[in-house]
Amino acid sequence: MNEMLSTSQGPFSAVNWNRPEDAYTKMFWDQNVRQFWVDEEIPLADDKLSWMTLAPEEKRAYEEVLAGLTLLDTLQGGVGMPRISQWVEGLQAKAVLSFMGAMEHMHAKSYSSIFSTLCTSERIEELFTWVREQPELQAKLALIHEAYTGIRDGATLYRAMAASVLLESYLFYSGFFYPLYLAGGGRLVNSGEIISLIIRDEAVHGVYVGLLAQERAAGMGEVGRKRAQGEVIGLLERLDALEARYTKALYAPIGLEEAVLRFSRYNADKALMNLGMEPHFGVEPEEVNPVVLAGLRTETKHHDFFSTKGNGYIKATRVEPLSDLDFYFPEGGPDLKPVRKRDGREVPFDEMRIVRAVGKAAAAAGVTVEPERIARGVVEPIKRRAEAKCLSVEEIQDLVEEGLMATYPEVARAYILYREARTRARRGEA
């Protein structure tokens, strides 16, 4: 254990950033600082209307995966990073691990921000009770916690580092799947932006602790290293058995169990690679849901009209214009009649096209709308009509105008101007 922490006697050392401890710790410090963020910078209220379009079982799954993620981050920020930081030798490494631990707390807080935006106080309390009672979740955390609190020498420090990498680069990802899946389909996009920021952090955390673990393993000798890596595989297999049952409990009701399990095992192999080990499950990228796999990329996804911060820190210079694509309906529900296009073809109803079109009209008008009013005054009346008859695109646009005139006249004007411009364009008029 580091001399500074093992005795109360001096002399004590100060961290000297002018003399690098290794070839990479300063780089990881700089990267953590560059990507620092806080949850208040993401406009979560914009997701309220999208939340209303989810079915009850979809809402339940979303709530529970975020609640589970909150517990994982709580353990990592409160126990994992502090314990490993106590036992590593370098003062710069301690600083980096402490920074990462603070960001784990930021991640946990960001989930509470999502909860407070989308859920009632009663539901939030139910979710935190669920966290304490969910057996597979608690069992996974117990295994990781045991590794953290069992550090007593170099071998057990390696085991704790490996457990940390499995947590950061594997266990989080069954929870990340559903927010990425929905955001990739245009739902709960800003909450998905927070997940993207968290994934960016966790990627850095997993790589850094993995490098520390590889350095520790290199000093064990071949026999000791093989034994330690064998213990890592044993821990992974125990976690995977729990993860399979946890995934079934959360995702089977919405038909995503197998896709999530493949995604988790794909990331488990990435965790092993962070530790310098060979893949265990052999899941190829082609076997992973492409929408979710694309969500692992951390380039900019958030179009920001109000200078809020996303993972690309974008400030818009123009408002995206409305287009005919906003009135194409590729998806539908079992209780809604299809939509009749201008060429006579019938396609499934998709209420999110209405939501996005209204959002763009509001942005063009410079008006902030309340999602609840749009849902009650525009979307729900159209859905009731669509339950009874097959609506045409023109009829839907007429109903959108009526709803907006009753709720947000300024937005209705922007919407009407768009329709007129598109009509002239179809007629070939200037």
C-alpha positions as CSV (number, residue, x, y, z in Angstrom):
1,M,0.0,0.0,0.0
2,N,1.2,3.5,-0.7
3,E,3.4,4.9,2.0
4,M,1.4,8.1,2.2
5,L,-1.7,6.2,3.2
6,S,-0.1,3.4,5.3
7,T,1.3,5.6,8.1
8,S,0.4,8.8,9.9
9,Q,4.0,9.8,10.1
10,G,5.7,12.1,7.6
11,P,7.2,13.2,5.5
12,F,4.2,13.3,3.1
13,S,4.7,13.7,-0.7
14,A,2.9,16.1,-3.0
15,V,1.8,15.1,-6.4
16,N,4.2,16.5,-9.0
17,W,2.6,16.7,-12.4
18,N,5.9,18.0,-13.9
19,R,7.4,14.6,-13.6
20,P,5.2,11.9,-15.3
21,E,4.8,8.7,-13.4
22,D,4.3,6.7,-16.6
23,A,3.6,7.2,-20.3
24,Y,-0.2,7.5,-20.1
25,T,-1.7,8.7,-16.8
26,K,-1.3,12.4,-17.6
27,M,-3.0,11.8,-20.9
28,F,-6.0,10.2,-19.1
29,W,-6.2,13.1,-16.7
30,D,-6.4,15.5,-19.7
31,Q,-9.0,13.4,-21.4
32,N,-11.2,13.3,-18.3
33,V,-11.0,17.1,-18.0
34,R,-11.8,17.7,-21.6
35,Q,-14.9,15.6,-21.5
36,F,-16.2,16.9,-18.2
37,W,-20.0,17.5,-18.1
38,V,-22.9,18.0,-15.8
39,D,-26.4,16.7,-16.3
40,E,-28.1,20.1,-16.0
41,E,-26.6,21.0,-19.4
42,I,-28.9,18.5,-21.2
43,P,-32.5,19.6,-21.8
44,L,-34.3,16.6,-20.5
45,A,-37.7,18.2,-20.5
46,D,-37.8,17.9,-24.3
47,D,-38.2,14.1,-23.7
48,K,-41.6,14.4,-21.9
49,L,-43.7,14.2,-25.0
50,S,-41.8,11.2,-26.3
51,W,-42.1,9.5,-23.0
52,M,-45.9,9.7,-23.3
53,T,-45.8,7.6,-26.5
54,L,-44.2,4.6,-24.8
55,A,-46.3,1.6,-23.8
56,P,-46.5,0.8,-20.1
57,E,-44.1,-2.2,-20.4
58,E,-41.7,0.0,-22.3
59,K,-41.7,2.6,-19.6
60,R,-41.2,-0.1,-16.9
61,A,-38.2,-1.5,-18.7
62,Y,-36.7,2.0,-19.2
63,E,-37.2,2.9,-15.6
64,E,-35.7,-0.3,-14.2
65,V,-32.6,-0.3,-16.4
66,L,-31.8,3.2,-15.2
67,A,-32.5,2.3,-11.6
68,G,-30.0,-0.6,-12.0
69,L,-27.4,1.6,-13.6
70,T,-27.8,4.0,-10.7
71,L,-26.8,1.2,-8.3
72,L,-23.8,0.3,-10.3
73,D,-22.5,3.9,-10.5
74,T,-23.2,4.3,-6.7
75,L,-20.9,1.3,-6.0
76,Q,-18.2,2.4,-8.4
77,G,-18.1,6.0,-7.2
78,G,-18.5,5.2,-3.5
79,V,-16.4,2.0,-3.1
80,G,-14.7,0.9,-6.3
81,M,-12.6,3.9,-7.4
82,P,-11.8,5.0,-3.8
83,R,-10.6,1.5,-2.8
84,I,-8.4,1.0,-5.9
85,S,-7.1,4.6,-5.5
86,Q,-6.0,3.8,-1.9
87,W,-3.9,0.9,-3.1
88,V,-2.2,2.2,-6.3
89,E,1.3,3.6,-5.8
90,G,1.3,6.7,-8.0
91,L,-0.1,10.0,-6.8
92,Q,-1.0,11.0,-10.3
93,A,-2.9,7.7,-10.7
94,K,-4.7,8.4,-7.5
95,A,-5.8,11.7,-8.9
96,V,-7.1,10.2,-12.1
97,L,-9.0,7.5,-10.2
98,S,-10.5,10.1,-7.9
99,F,-11.7,12.2,-10.8
100,M,-13.2,9.1,-12.4
101,G,-14.9,8.3,-9.1
102,A,-16.5,11.8,-9.0
103,M,-17.8,11.3,-12.5
104,E,-19.4,8.0,-11.4
105,H,-21.4,10.0,-8.9
106,M,-22.3,12.4,-11.7
107,H,-23.6,9.5,-13.7
108,A,-25.8,8.4,-10.8
109,K,-27.1,11.9,-10.3
110,S,-27.9,12.2,-14.0
111,Y,-30.3,9.1,-13.7
112,S,-32.1,10.9,-10.9
113,S,-32.5,13.9,-13.2
114,I,-34.1,11.7,-15.8
115,F,-36.4,10.1,-13.2
116,S,-37.5,13.5,-11.8
117,T,-38.3,14.6,-15.4
118,L,-40.3,11.6,-16.5
119,C,-41.6,9.9,-13.3
120,T,-43.8,10.7,-10.4
121,S,-42.3,10.9,-6.9
122,E,-44.2,7.8,-5.9
123,R,-42.8,5.8,-8.9
124,I,-39.2,7.0,-8.1
125,E,-39.5,5.6,-4.6
126,E,-40.8,2.3,-5.9
127,L,-37.8,2.0,-8.2
128,F,-35.3,2.5,-5.5
129,T,-37.2,-0.1,-3.5
130,W,-37.0,-2.4,-6.5
131,V,-33.2,-1.9,-6.6
132,R,-32.8,-3.2,-3.1
133,E,-35.0,-6.2,-3.8
134,Q,-34.0,-7.3,-7.3
135,P,-32.0,-10.6,-6.6
136,E,-29.8,-10.8,-9.7
137,L,-28.8,-7.1,-9.5
138,Q,-27.9,-7.4,-5.8
139,A,-26.0,-10.6,-6.4
140,K,-23.9,-9.0,-9.2
141,L,-23.1,-6.1,-6.9
142,A,-22.1,-8.4,-4.1
143,L,-19.5,-10.1,-6.3
144,I,-18.0,-6.8,-7.4
145,H,-18.2,-5.4,-3.8
146,E,-16.4,-8.4,-2.5
147,A,-13.5,-7.8,-4.9
148,Y,-13.2,-4.2,-3.9
149,T,-13.3,-4.7,-0.1
150,G,-11.0,-7.8,-0.3
151,I,-7.9,-5.9,-1.4
152,R,-5.0,-6.8,0.9
153,D,-2.0,-7.3,-1.5
154,G,-0.9,-7.1,-5.1
155,A,-2.9,-10.2,-6.3
156,T,-6.2,-9.0,-4.7
157,L,-5.6,-5.5,-6.1
158,Y,-5.4,-7.0,-9.6
159,R,-8.6,-8.9,-8.9
160,A,-10.3,-5.6,-7.8
161,M,-9.0,-3.8,-10.9
162,A,-10.3,-6.6,-13.1
163,A,-13.7,-6.4,-11.3
164,S,-13.8,-2.7,-12.0
165,V,-13.1,-3.2,-15.7
166,L,-15.9,-5.8,-15.9
167,L,-18.2,-3.4,-14.2
168,E,-17.3,-0.4,-16.4
169,S,-17.0,-2.2,-19.7
170,Y,-19.5,-5.1,-19.3
171,L,-22.1,-4.9,-16.6
172,F,-23.2,-1.3,-17.5
173,Y,-24.1,-2.3,-21.0
174,S,-27.3,-4.3,-20.5
175,G,-28.6,-1.1,-19.0
176,F,-27.2,1.1,-21.8
177,F,-28.9,-1.0,-24.5
178,Y,-32.5,0.2,-24.2
179,P,-31.8,4.0,-24.0
180,L,-29.5,3.6,-27.1
181,Y,-32.2,1.5,-28.8
182,L,-34.9,4.1,-28.2
183,A,-32.8,7.1,-29.0
184,G,-31.6,5.5,-32.2
185,G,-35.3,5.4,-33.2
186,G,-35.9,9.0,-32.3
187,R,-37.4,8.5,-28.8
188,L,-36.1,10.0,-25.6
189,V,-33.2,11.4,-27.6
190,N,-31.9,13.8,-24.9
191,S,-31.9,11.1,-22.2
192,G,-30.0,9.0,-24.8
193,E,-27.6,11.9,-25.0
194,I,-26.8,11.5,-21.3
195,I,-26.2,7.8,-21.9
196,S,-23.8,8.7,-24.7
197,L,-21.9,11.0,-22.4
198,I,-21.7,8.3,-19.7
199,I,-20.5,5.7,-22.3
200,R,-17.8,8.0,-23.3
201,D,-16.7,8.3,-19.7
202,E,-16.9,4.6,-19.0
203,A,-14.9,3.8,-22.1
204,V,-12.0,5.9,-20.7
205,H,-12.4,4.5,-17.2
206,G,-12.3,0.9,-18.5
207,V,-9.2,1.4,-20.6
208,Y,-7.3,3.2,-17.9
209,V,-8.0,0.7,-15.1
210,G,-7.3,-2.0,-17.6
211,L,-3.8,-0.6,-18.2
212,L,-3.2,-0.4,-14.5
213,A,-4.3,-4.1,-14.2
214,Q,-2.0,-5.2,-17.1
215,E,1.0,-3.5,-15.4
216,R,0.1,-5.4,-12.2
217,A,-0.3,-8.7,-14.0
218,A,3.1,-8.2,-15.8
219,G,4.8,-8.4,-12.4
220,M,3.2,-11.6,-11.3
221,G,5.2,-14.0,-13.4
222,E,3.7,-16.5,-15.9
223,V,2.2,-18.8,-13.4
224,G,0.8,-16.1,-11.2
225,R,-0.6,-14.2,-14.2
226,K,-2.3,-17.3,-15.6
227,R,-3.9,-18.1,-12.2
228,A,-5.1,-14.5,-11.9
229,Q,-6.5,-14.4,-15.4
230,G,-8.3,-17.7,-14.7
231,E,-9.9,-16.2,-11.7
232,V,-11.1,-13.3,-13.9
233,I,-12.8,-15.8,-16.3
234,G,-14.4,-17.5,-13.3
235,L,-15.8,-14.1,-12.1
236,L,-17.0,-13.3,-15.6
237,E,-18.9,-16.6,-15.9
238,R,-20.6,-16.1,-12.6
239,L,-21.5,-12.6,-13.6
240,D,-22.8,-13.8,-17.0
241,A,-25.1,-16.3,-15.4
242,L,-26.6,-13.6,-13.2
243,E,-26.7,-11.2,-16.1
244,A,-28.7,-13.7,-18.2
245,R,-31.4,-13.9,-15.5
246,Y,-31.4,-10.2,-15.0
247,T,-31.7,-9.5,-18.7
248,K,-34.6,-11.9,-18.9
249,A,-36.4,-10.3,-16.1
250,L,-36.1,-6.8,-17.6
251,Y,-36.2,-7.3,-21.3
252,A,-38.2,-10.5,-22.0
253,P,-41.6,-8.6,-21.6
254,I,-40.6,-6.3,-24.5
255,G,-39.0,-9.0,-26.7
256,L,-35.4,-7.8,-26.5
257,E,-33.8,-10.4,-24.2
258,E,-31.7,-12.2,-26.8
259,A,-30.5,-8.9,-28.4
260,V,-29.5,-7.5,-25.0
261,L,-27.6,-10.6,-24.0
262,R,-25.6,-10.6,-27.3
263,F,-24.8,-6.9,-26.7
264,S,-23.7,-7.5,-23.2
265,R,-21.4,-10.4,-24.1
266,Y,-20.0,-8.4,-27.0
267,N,-18.9,-5.8,-24.4
268,A,-17.7,-8.5,-22.0
269,D,-15.2,-9.4,-24.7
270,K,-14.2,-5.8,-24.9
271,A,-13.7,-5.7,-21.2
272,L,-11.3,-8.7,-21.4
273,M,-9.4,-7.0,-24.2
274,N,-9.0,-4.0,-21.8
275,L,-7.3,-6.4,-19.5
276,G,-5.0,-7.7,-22.2
277,M,-6.9,-11.0,-22.4
278,E,-8.5,-12.9,-25.3
279,P,-12.3,-12.7,-26.0
280,H,-14.4,-15.3,-24.2
281,F,-17.8,-15.2,-25.9
282,G,-16.7,-14.4,-29.5
283,V,-19.7,-12.2,-30.3
284,E,-19.0,-10.4,-33.6
285,P,-20.2,-6.9,-34.4
286,E,-22.5,-8.2,-37.1
287,E,-24.4,-10.1,-34.4
288,V,-25.2,-6.9,-32.4
289,N,-28.3,-4.7,-33.1
290,P,-26.9,-2.1,-35.5
291,V,-28.8,0.8,-34.1
292,V,-27.4,0.1,-30.6
293,L,-24.0,-0.6,-31.9
294,A,-24.0,2.8,-33.7
295,G,-25.0,4.3,-30.4
296,L,-21.6,3.3,-28.9
297,R,-20.0,5.9,-31.1
298,T,-19.6,9.1,-29.1
299,E,-19.6,11.7,-31.9
300,T,-22.3,14.4,-31.8
301,K,-25.9,13.2,-31.9
302,H,-27.7,16.2,-30.2
303,H,-29.0,19.1,-32.3
304,D,-29.1,21.9,-29.9
305,F,-31.1,25.1,-30.6
306,F,-30.5,26.7,-27.2
307,S,-26.7,26.4,-26.7
308,T,-27.1,23.5,-24.3
309,K,-24.3,20.9,-24.1
310,G,-24.3,17.6,-25.7
311,N,-21.5,15.1,-26.3
312,G,-20.3,17.2,-29.2
313,Y,-20.9,20.6,-27.6
314,I,-22.9,21.8,-30.6
315,K,-24.4,25.3,-31.0
316,A,-26.7,25.5,-33.9
317,T,-26.3,28.3,-36.5
318,R,-29.6,27.6,-38.3
319,V,-32.9,25.9,-37.7
320,E,-33.4,22.7,-39.7
321,P,-36.4,23.3,-42.1
322,L,-39.4,21.1,-42.2
323,S,-39.5,18.5,-45.0
324,D,-41.9,16.0,-46.4
325,L,-40.1,13.3,-44.5
326,D,-41.8,14.6,-41.4
327,F,-45.1,13.3,-42.8
328,Y,-44.0,9.9,-43.9
329,F,-45.3,7.2,-41.5
330,P,-43.0,4.1,-41.4
331,E,-44.2,2.6,-38.2
332,G,-47.5,1.9,-36.5
333,G,-49.5,0.3,-33.7
334,P,-52.1,-2.5,-33.7
335,D,-55.0,-0.2,-32.7
336,L,-54.4,2.5,-35.4
337,K,-55.6,2.4,-39.0
338,P,-52.9,3.0,-41.7
339,V,-52.2,6.3,-43.3
340,R,-53.1,7.0,-47.0
341,K,-50.3,8.8,-48.8
342,R,-50.8,11.2,-51.7
343,D,-50.1,8.5,-54.3
344,G,-52.8,6.2,-52.8
345,R,-50.4,3.8,-50.9
346,E,-51.3,2.9,-47.3
347,V,-48.5,2.9,-44.7
348,P,-48.5,2.3,-40.9
349,F,-49.3,5.2,-38.6
350,D,-46.3,6.7,-36.6
351,E,-47.2,9.4,-34.1
352,M,-43.5,10.4,-33.7
353,R,-43.6,12.0,-37.2
354,I,-46.3,14.4,-35.8
355,V,-44.2,15.0,-32.7
356,R,-41.1,15.8,-34.7
357,A,-42.9,18.1,-37.2
358,V,-44.5,20.1,-34.3
359,G,-41.1,20.4,-32.7
360,K,-39.5,21.8,-35.8
361,A,-42.4,24.2,-36.3
362,A,-42.0,25.4,-32.7
363,A,-38.2,25.9,-33.2
364,A,-38.9,27.8,-36.5
365,A,-41.3,30.0,-34.6
366,G,-39.0,30.5,-31.6
367,V,-41.6,29.1,-29.2
368,T,-41.1,26.7,-26.3
369,V,-43.9,24.3,-26.1
370,E,-45.1,22.1,-23.2
371,P,-45.1,18.5,-24.2
372,E,-48.3,17.7,-22.2
373,R,-50.3,20.4,-24.1
374,I,-49.1,19.0,-27.4
375,A,-50.0,15.5,-26.4
376,R,-53.5,16.5,-25.2
377,G,-54.3,19.1,-27.9
378,V,-52.7,17.6,-31.0
379,V,-51.4,14.0,-30.8
380,E,-54.2,12.3,-28.9
381,P,-57.1,13.7,-30.9
382,I,-55.4,12.5,-34.1
383,K,-54.8,9.1,-32.7
384,R,-58.5,8.8,-31.7
385,R,-59.4,9.6,-35.3
386,A,-56.9,7.1,-36.6
387,E,-58.5,4.4,-34.4
388,A,-61.8,4.8,-36.3
389,K,-60.7,5.4,-39.9
390,C,-57.8,5.5,-42.4
391,L,-56.6,9.1,-42.5
392,S,-54.8,10.7,-45.4
393,V,-51.7,12.8,-45.0
394,E,-53.7,15.9,-45.8
395,E,-56.3,15.1,-43.2
396,I,-53.5,14.6,-40.6
397,Q,-51.9,17.9,-41.5
398,D,-55.3,19.6,-41.2
399,L,-55.8,18.1,-37.7
400,V,-52.3,19.2,-36.7
401,E,-53.2,22.8,-37.8
402,E,-56.5,22.6,-35.8
403,G,-54.8,21.4,-32.7
404,L,-52.0,24.0,-32.9
405,M,-54.4,26.8,-33.5
406,A,-56.1,25.9,-30.2
407,T,-52.8,25.5,-28.3
408,Y,-50.0,27.5,-29.9
409,P,-51.2,29.8,-32.7
410,E,-47.6,31.0,-33.4
411,V,-46.5,27.5,-34.0
412,A,-49.6,26.9,-36.2
413,R,-48.6,29.8,-38.4
414,A,-45.1,28.3,-39.0
415,Y,-46.7,25.0,-39.7
416,I,-49.2,26.5,-42.2
417,L,-46.5,28.4,-44.0
418,Y,-44.5,25.2,-44.5
419,R,-47.5,23.4,-46.0
420,E,-48.2,26.3,-48.4
421,A,-44.5,26.3,-49.5
422,R,-44.6,22.5,-50.1
423,T,-47.8,22.8,-52.1
424,R,-46.4,25.4,-54.3
425,A,-43.2,23.3,-54.8
426,R,-45.3,20.3,-55.9
427,R,-47.2,22.5,-58.4
428,G,-43.9,23.9,-59.8
429,E,-44.8,27.4,-58.7
430,A,-42.1,29.9,-57.7
